[in-house]
Amino acid sequence: MSPPPVWFMRQAGRYLPEYRALRKKAGSFLNLCFDPVAAAEVTLQPVRRYDLDAAILFADILLIPMFMGQKLSFEAGEGPRLSPALLNEKVDLSIDQISEHLGPIMETIRLCRKELAQSKALIGFAGAPWTVATYMIAGQGVKDPAALRSFAYNCPEVFDDLIKKLETATIEYLKNQIKAGVQAVQLFESWASGLPADFMREFCVAPAARIARAVKADHPEIPFIAFPKGAGHILVDYAEKGIFDGISIDSSTDPAWAAEQLSPKVTVQGGLDPLLVVQGGDAMHAAAVKILQAFEGRPYIFNLGHGFVPHTPPEHVAELVKLVRT
């Protein structure tokens, strides 16, 4: 398709002045997530500003742990905190009542779908089990997964039970999003980088495939996108599962390699370094054109290799959209 569809990860958020104004009024990030009118407005802001082809639900991947029994908070400048951390304490995690907590999120979806033009897609999402588990185990984001793998190795029964519970909860969460009105879903595996290949296949690829199969068993028409950031050559394992409709590639993935290895099996999405959008100008243009040329004649959705950073100039985003469209 020429030009390709375009949307961006973290397209709604801190780089937009209209988001900052709404965030200040809400008082906290979680207040914003659980206010359907405000969350819908945040979801729609970038689509209005840039006329993008899709909106992605404004929520957070750590709502499920909160629904399961951990306390979730966001510390200014430090990111999310979950307590108590499973690395230090045993927590009675329950998935039985998750559907009772989903009302505000589903109402956000209904409001967005009502406001969006029929030509615009609404994308739902969830965090993949391994990524969500890392936050639950450590109580916060941890870039070095060594201690978390040690937890998996030293407490295999506890870890396996956690992954299974997260699979079940994620399936229910995504099915509810689809019933509320999303037209595609994406599974974010943000912490795949640095994992041994066999570990990644067992605890990233396999759970994602099981979730996708369960969701598509009830909703075969809904495209399912996997985003295993930092997965490297294991991206081929995702593509060969035959269950994912799309795979997002991060900025470390060579677009020419992805076009050759992945495109025959799935639609590829993403690849542009978000920091080049901060830079703007010739560097951003050259990188975007290189990606577009790599996927010329192949199914491709233009996107970033990860989300926008807070200091991204909105005018650079507008330039990028214009470039892709022309």
N, C-alpha and C positions, 0 to 999 in steps of 0.2 A: 504494500500500500504506500503510495507516495502522494503527499508527505505522510510519514507515519503518525499515528496517534501520539500525543504527548501529555504526560502528567509527571509529577515529581514527588519523591518521598520527602516527607516533612514539608510539603508545599504550604501547609498552614502552620503558622507558628511565629517564633520570636523575631524573625527578620521583618515581619509585616507590622507597620505602625497600627493598623486597625486591630490586629491581634493583641498587641501590647495594651491598647486602651481597654479592650474587653477583659483581658487577664487581670488588669489592675482593678477593674470594677468587681470582678468575681471574688477577689480576695485570696484565692488559692487555686492551684492547678486542679486539685480534685473537685473543688466546687464547680469549676468550669466543666469538667468531665461529666458531672452528674446533674448539670442544668441543661436539659434537652434543647431549650431555645438558644442558649448561648453556645453550646457545643455544635449545634447545627449551623449557627452563624459562622463560627470559626471554620467549619468544614467547607462552607460555601465561599468564604472570602477570596481565596486564590482563584477559584473558577470565575468569579465575577471580574477580578482584576485582570486576568490573563486570558480568559476564554479557553481554558484548558479542556481537554477531552474527557477528563474524569475527575471526580472528587473522591478523596479517601476519608473515611470516617475519622473524626477527631475523638480519640480515646487513648488508652495506654495499654501496653502489653502486660502490665502488672496488676490489672484489675482482678484477674482470676485468682492469684494468690491471696488477695484481700478477701475475695468471696469465700475462699477455702479456709480462712481463719487467721492469716497473718495480718499484722497492722502495717498499713502502707502510709508513708509520709514522703514529702519531697523537701529536701534541705536546699536552701538557696546556694547555688554555686557548687553543690556537691552531688546532686542527683537523687534518685529514689533510695529509700530505706525500707526494708521489710524486717519486722521484728515479731517474735524472737527469731534469730537466724538458726536454721536447721543444723548448721555446723556446731552450734553450741548447746542446743536444747532439742528435746523431742517435742514436736507440736502435733496436736490432734487435728489433722487436716481432713475436712469433710467436703465431698463433692455433691452431697445429697440435696443441698438447698441452693445450688448455684442459680438455677432459673429464677428464684425469688428475687435475686439482686439485679437482674438484667433489665428491668423495666425502663429506667432512664436512658440506657444505651439504645434500646430498641426504639424508644420514642424519638431519639435524635435521628435515627435512620429514617423513620417514617416522615419526619419533618423535612429532612434533606431531599428525600425522593419526591416529596410533594412540590418542593421549590425548584428542583433541577429540571432543565429541559429534557425531553425524552432522548435527545441525541447525546446527552452526557451520561457517562457511566458513574455508578456509585460503588466504590470498592470498600469491602469490609476487610478486617484483618484480625490476626491473633499472633501472639508470640509462640514460637515452636517450643516443645517441651524442654529440650536441653537448655535453651536460652533462659526460659522462665525459671527453670530449676537452679541455674547458676545464681540468680538473684535470691531465690528462696534459701539456698544453702548458705551463701555468704552474707546475706542481709543487705547487699548492695552490689553494684556493678564491680566486677573484678576482671582486669585485663589479662592477668596470668591465670590460665585455667588449671594449673598444676594441682593446687590444693583441692579444687573441685573434683578433678579426676581421682585424686586420692580418696575423697569421700566415696565416690562411686566404687572404687576398688575395695576399700576397707569395709564398707557397709552395703554390699551388693543388694541384699533383700530390701533394705530401706530405700535405696536409690531406685531399684526397679519398680517398687510400689509407687514412688513419687512420679516417675515417668508415666506409668500406667494411669494414675489419677489425672495427671495433666493431659494426657491424650483424651481421656473420657470427657473432661471438662472443656477442652478445646473443641472437640466435635460438637458438643451441645451448644457452645457459644457461637460457633460459626453457622450451625444450622439455624439458630434463632436469628442471627443477622440476616441470613438469606430470606427467611420467612418475613422479616420486617421490611425487606426491600433492596438489599444490596444485590448487585448483578455480577460481582466477581469477588473472590477473596484471595488474600495474600498471607502467607505464613512467614513470619520474620524469624530467621535463625541468625541472630546478630553476633553470636559468640562461637561460630564454627571455626574460626581461624586458630591455628596452632594445635588442633586436635590430631592425634594419630589416626591414620586412615581407617583402621578397623573399628576404633571407637566411634568415629564419625558415622561410619556406615550403620553401626548398631544403634546409636543413640540420637542421631540426627536424621539420616536418610530414612531408616525404617519407620520411626514414629511418624515422620511427615507423610510418608506414603500411606500408612494406616489411617491417618486422619483424613487424607484426601480421598481415599477409597470409601470411608464411612460417610463423608459429606456427599460425595458424588453418587453414592448408592441411592440417596434420597433426592438429590438435585443434580442429575447428570448434565444439565444444560449450563451449569454455573462454571465458568473458567476458574481454575485453581492455580495460583502462582506460588512458587517456592522462591524464597530469597535466602540462601545459605551464604552469608557474607564470609569471605575468606576460605571458601571450600576448595578452591583450586581445581585440580583435575577431577575431584569427586563430583563436580557438577555433572559430569557424564553419567555417574550413577543415578542422579536425580532424573536426567533426561531419559535414561533407558528404563525407568520404572514403568513408563507408559501410562501414568496416571496424572502427571502434571501437564497442564496446558501451557504454562509459561514458566520461565526461570529468569529471575533478575540476576544480573552480573554486577559485581562490585568494580571499583576503579582499578583493582590490580589485575583484572582479567583482560587479556588481549582480545579486542573485539574481532580481529581476524580469526583467532583460534575459536572463539565462541561461535562465529558464523559457520565455521567448518564443522565443528564437533557437536554443536547443540542445535543449530537451526534446522537440520533435517528432521529433528524429532519434536521440537517444541518451539513456541514463539519466545524469542529472547527480548529482554527488556533491560534498559539501564546502561551503565558503564561510565558515564561522564563524572570526572572528579568534581565533587561539590566545591572544592577550593578554587577551581578554575572559574566558577561562576562569581566568586568573590573577586577574582582578578579581572574578569571581563575582557573585552577587547579582542585582540588578535589571538591570544593564547586560547581563550574560550572558543572562539570561532573555529580555529584550526582543529582542536580536539573534537568538537562536535561534528565537523565535516568528516573527519577521519572515521568516526563511528558510523555516521550515516552511509558513507561509501562502503564500509565493510559489510553492511547489511542490505545494501541495495538489491532489490529483487527478492528479498527474503522476508518472512513475517517478523516484524520488529516494532517495539513500542519505545519511543524515546523517553529516557529517564536518567536519573543520576545513579552513580555507583553506591551512594548512600544518601542520607538526607541533607537538606540545606543546613548550613551552620548559621548561628544567630546574626553574624555580621555580614550576611549576604545583602548586597544592594538590590532592592526590588527592581530598579531600572535595568540591572544586568539580566534578571530573570526575563523581563519583557523582551530584551534584545535576543535572548536565547530562543524564546518561543517564536519570535519573528524569523529567526534564522532557520529553524526547523521547518516552519511552515512555507518558507519561500525557496 
